Amino acid sequence: MNQVTSGDGTRIAYTRAGQGPAVILVDGALSHRAQSINAGLATALADRFTVYTYDRRGRGESGDTAPFAPEREIEDLAALIEEAGGSACVYGTSSGAAVALAAAESGQAIEKLALYEPPFIVDDTRPAIPADYVRRMDELVAADRRAEAVRYFMGTGVGLPGFVVAMMRFMPAWSKLKATAHTLPYDVAFVAPYERGKPYPDGSWAGVKAPALVMDGGKSPAWIRNATRALAGVLPDAGHRTLDGQSHIVKPEALAPVLKEFFS
């Protein structure tokens, strides 16, 4: 295990694999290196790039320092970029895409930015999050009601059907999801402002200088695909691509060739 020190002194654990230009992968909610869809992606990219995967703060082998603010996660990514040589290409999936977007907006040295399905809601193709969503999530986590927090996130936040959420407690990964439930407010902080069912505000991410590729899956629901296409339209220098046959859990073999082309 390797570690870098973030701006507030928090130790962030990471793994480095491969050789070539630096690429940093940013996980979505409830994921870390030991249970991440990015693990297979890192292996698929390592023949051409030096790939960095890391445990976002509060997860896996990374530390955490209170109080949390979104700026802390941006500083974590900045520390990885510095460790990678001072600049890097960055890929983020789901809420990790929102983290990567915020880092690019803040002026971090991101050469190219690839984003897969940040879970924004910009129209009425699914219900927006309720007005008290952030407060309710904070309350559940503060009370250490981890199972309820995960169910609330999966149902109200992600929009999964009630019967799917109810069945999740029987899945082998349920205990692992609960183990990282305390970090859900960190993800919510990045995505909730754009889950109100309204178009992106004027000037959103106008400060993103890096060329961007915004992607969605052909099997994903309309609401997230609509938001993804709209995001490509508001970023200063962005293209959009749909990966046929893919859903929100994108397969490395479908994604890796696209990233290799874009990052090269």
Phi and psi in degrees as a GROMACS rama.xvg file:
@    title "Ramachandran Plot"
@    xaxis  label "Phi"
@    yaxis  label "Psi"
@TYPE xy
-107.147  157.426  ASN-2
-139.239  148.086  GLN-3
-124.124  159.435  VAL-4
-104.511  122.818  THR-5
-78.8172  176.767  SER-6
-61.2042  -29.9525  GLY-7
-96.2762  11.5936  ASP-8
92.2245  -3.40391  GLY-9
-70.5103  135.092  THR-10
-86.4947  126.212  ARG-11
-111.351  121.202  ILE-12
-86.0651  140.882  ALA-13
-147.798  163.311  TYR-14
-123.925  139.344  THR-15
-118.575  135.412  ARG-16
-143.97  147.73  ALA-17
85.6622  -177.191  GLY-18
-139.548  146.224  GLN-19
129.627  -166.711  GLY-20
-57.6643  149.871  PRO-21
-78.6117  134.179  ALA-22
-130.578  129.019  VAL-23
-112.06  131.62  ILE-24
-105.998  130.984  LEU-25
-113.615  119.084  VAL-26
-73.6214  159.844  ASP-27
-87.6832  -162.862  GLY-28
-65.5502  147.5  ALA-29
62.0623  22.0373  LEU-30
-123.286  151.865  SER-31
-152.284  -178.338  HIS-32
-55.8939  -34.1843  ARG-33
-77.8353  -13.0187  ALA-34
-147.871  63.3701  GLN-35
-130.749  140.204  SER-36
-69.1285  -14.4797  ILE-37
-78.14  -12.5826  ASN-38
-63.1522  -47.1963  ALA-39
-66.7927  -34.3172  GLY-40
-64.3744  -40.8901  LEU-41
-59.6305  -42.6636  ALA-42
-62.5014  -40.1852  THR-43
-69.535  -24.9309  ALA-44
-94.2344  -14.3981  LEU-45
-69.6972  -11.775  ALA-46
-76.6128  -11.7287  ASP-47
-129.086  -18.913  ARG-48
-132.544  159.055  PHE-49
-87.0209  112.329  THR-50
-105.332  129.381  VAL-51
-111.025  122.085  TYR-52
-113.718  145.441  THR-53
-145.381  157.631  TYR-54
-86.6572  114.402  ASP-55
-59.4091  153.578  ARG-56
-55.6415  141.067  ARG-57
85.4043  -1.66418  GLY-58
-121.328  154.038  ARG-59
52.8591  -124.991  GLY-60
-99.2399  5.458  GLU-61
-84.0262  153.991  SER-62
-84.6746  -171.457  GLY-63
-156.022  146.226  ASP-64
-136.793  124.043  THR-65
-84.5581  152.579  ALA-66
-84.5249  155.522  PRO-67
-81.389  147.066  PHE-68
-148.469  149.43  ALA-69
-53.9886  -30.9943  PRO-70
-59.761  -28.442  GLU-71
-64.6546  -40.3077  ARG-72
-68.1852  -34.2935  GLU-73
-64.8977  -40.7092  ILE-74
-64.5777  -35.6469  GLU-75
-60.396  -47.844  ASP-76
-65.1277  -38.2134  LEU-77
-60.7806  -38.2962  ALA-78
-64.8597  -38.0019  ALA-79
-65.6558  -41.396  LEU-80
-61.4267  -42.2384  ILE-81
-63.8072  -41.6403  GLU-82
-62.9139  -32.0341  GLU-83
-80.1436  -0.483058  ALA-84
119.735  3.92919  GLY-85
104.638  -13.1431  GLY-86
-157.843  157.73  SER-87
-164.669  157.633  ALA-88
-81.9245  147.22  CYS-89
-131.254  133.977  VAL-90
-119.785  131.097  TYR-91
-128.327  141.089  GLY-92
-117.245  141.192  THR-93
55.3353  -128.459  SER-94
-65.7169  -23.0538  SER-95
-63.67  -28.5769  GLY-96
-66.6736  -36.8647  ALA-97
-66.9151  -37.5637  ALA-98
-62.3142  -46.9538  VAL-99
-61.5004  -40.3107  ALA-100
-60.0867  -46.6038  LEU-101
-63.6467  -37.6738  ALA-102
-65.5956  -42.213  ALA-103
-64.069  -40.0116  ALA-104
-62.8139  -32.659  GLU-105
-78.2152  -5.98717  SER-106
97.3111  15.0177  GLY-107
-64.439  155.898  GLN-108
-79.2851  70.9972  ALA-109
-100.915  118.808  ILE-110
-75.1984  -47.726  GLU-111
-140.289  148.238  LYS-112
-125.619  119.462  LEU-113
-114.97  132.658  ALA-114
-130.868  132.679  LEU-115
-119.786  112.449  TYR-116
47.1407  59.3243  GLU-117
-59.2023  135.014  PRO-118
-82.4168  58.7758  PRO-119
-88.5679  156.72  PHE-120
-127.099  113.62  ILE-121
-119.457  4.85026  VAL-122
-151.272  -166.165  ASP-123
-100.082  22.184  ASP-124
-77.4948  -7.36227  THR-125
-154.288  158.785  ARG-126
-62.6046  139.776  PRO-127
-70.168  163.124  ALA-128
-67.1905  149.053  ILE-129
-68.4764  161.098  PRO-130
-61.2711  -29.8024  ALA-131
-98.8009  18.2501  ASP-132
-59.9697  -47.9225  TYR-133
-63.9681  -45.763  VAL-134
-61.2363  -44.8216  ARG-135
-62.5832  -42.4001  ARG-136
-62.8699  -43.2912  MET-137
-60.8612  -40.2857  ASP-138
-64.6851  -44.2103  GLU-139
-62.4396  -43.0349  LEU-140
-69.5854  -41.7316  VAL-141
-61.4173  -32.8385  ALA-142
-85.5542  3.11866  ALA-143
59.0107  33.0261  ASP-144
-92.2761  72.4603  ARG-145
-64.7943  -45.2358  ARG-146
-61.6468  -42.2963  ALA-147
-65.5014  -37.5827  GLU-148
-62.8389  -43.2184  ALA-149
-65.3727  -43.9713  VAL-150
-63.2851  -40.3778  ARG-151
-64.9109  -41.7072  TYR-152
-64.2639  -46.7945  PHE-153
-68.1755  -37.3077  MET-154
-82.7634  -61.9241  GLY-155
-77.1181  -38.1166  THR-156
-79.9837  -55.5866  GLY-157
-79.55  -30.1925  VAL-158
89.3378  20.158  GLY-159
-69.5948  147.689  LEU-160
-59.9296  151.861  PRO-161
-57.7129  -39.3118  GLY-162
-68.4795  -31.2776  PHE-163
-68.1655  -44.4974  VAL-164
-61.6064  -42.1271  VAL-165
-62.1724  -35.0667  ALA-166
-78.5007  -15.9442  MET-167
-61.7085  -29.7034  MET-168
-66.5406  -13.3129  ARG-169
-94.5011  -2.76972  PHE-170
-78.9414  147.751  MET-171
-58.1779  -29.6718  PRO-172
-83.6589  -1.73004  ALA-173
-57.8411  -43.6005  TRP-174
-64.495  -33.9776  SER-175
-70.624  -37.0268  LYS-176
-63.1601  -44.007  LEU-177
-63.4699  -33.0066  LYS-178
-64.1695  -26.0308  ALA-179
-108.73  10.9235  THR-180
-61.0848  -27.517  ALA-181
-65.121  -15.1673  HIS-182
-93.5588  -1.25896  THR-183
-57.3441  -39.0432  LEU-184
-59.4317  -25.7887  PRO-185
-66.5996  -43.6536  TYR-186
-66.5115  -44.3465  ASP-187
-58.7923  -35.7897  VAL-188
-59.9644  -31.4409  ALA-189
-86.8672  -28.3428  PHE-190
-104.743  -30.1208  VAL-191
-56.5351  -37.04  ALA-192
-61.3058  -18.5661  PRO-193
-115.011  23.3507  TYR-194
-117.96  29.7933  GLU-195
-96.0712  2.77805  ARG-196
76.4653  22.4131  GLY-197
-126.63  154.57  LYS-198
-57.6499  155.513  PRO-199
-58.0818  137.598  TYR-200
-60.124  149.521  PRO-201
-55.1097  135.716  ASP-202
84.2032  3.31564  GLY-203
-58.2578  127.812  SER-204
56.5262  29.3296  TRP-205
-64.3879  -20.7744  ALA-206
-85.7594  1.38415  GLY-207
-74.4198  115.183  VAL-208
-95.4373  -24.0363  LYS-209
-71.4301  141.59  ALA-210
-58.4978  138.391  PRO-211
-126.737  150.604  ALA-212
-125.43  119.857  LEU-213
-109.268  125.636  VAL-214
-125.132  152.624  MET-215
-140.883  171.716  ASP-216
-102.12  141.53  GLY-217
-63.4052  -21.2482  GLY-218
-96.9778  -0.706535  LYS-219
-74.7551  157.592  SER-220
-67.0779  158.713  PRO-221
-58.6537  -38.975  ALA-222
-61.5293  -41.0657  TRP-223
-79.0133  -30.464  ILE-224
-69.8054  -38.2463  ARG-225
-62.6245  -42.9491  ASN-226
-66.267  -36.2977  ALA-227
-66.2752  -46.4425  THR-228
-62.4258  -40.4238  ARG-229
-64.5552  -36.9631  ALA-230
-62.7712  -44.1726  LEU-231
-58.9529  -31.3422  ALA-232
-74.272  -25.1851  GLY-233
-96.6512  -20.2794  VAL-234
-70.3387  145.3  LEU-235
-61.6373  -34.4723  PRO-236
-144.242  83.9388  ASP-237
-141.824  146.271  ALA-238
-113.24  165.891  GLY-239
-126.697  143.454  HIS-240
-147.317  135.789  ARG-241
-102.302  129.711  THR-242
-94.2308  108.635  LEU-243
-58.6671  138.436  ASP-244
78.1403  1.48744  GLY-245
-102.163  155.028  GLN-246
-118.914  -163.455  SER-247
-64.1189  -30.8989  HIS-248
-90.6377  85.1833  ILE-249
-76.989  141.71  VAL-250
-83.1737  136.739  LYS-251
-55.4714  -37.562  PRO-252
-68.0748  -22.6124  GLU-253
-85.689  -33.9575  ALA-254
-86.9083  -39.1231  LEU-255
-56.4123  -45.7248  ALA-256
-61.7506  -33.7598  PRO-257
-67.7982  -43.6618  VAL-258
-67.9595  -38.0885  LEU-259
-60.5762  -41.6488  LYS-260
-66.1026  -44.5196  GLU-261
-70.8209  -40.9629  PHE-262
-79.2975  -15.4189  PHE-263
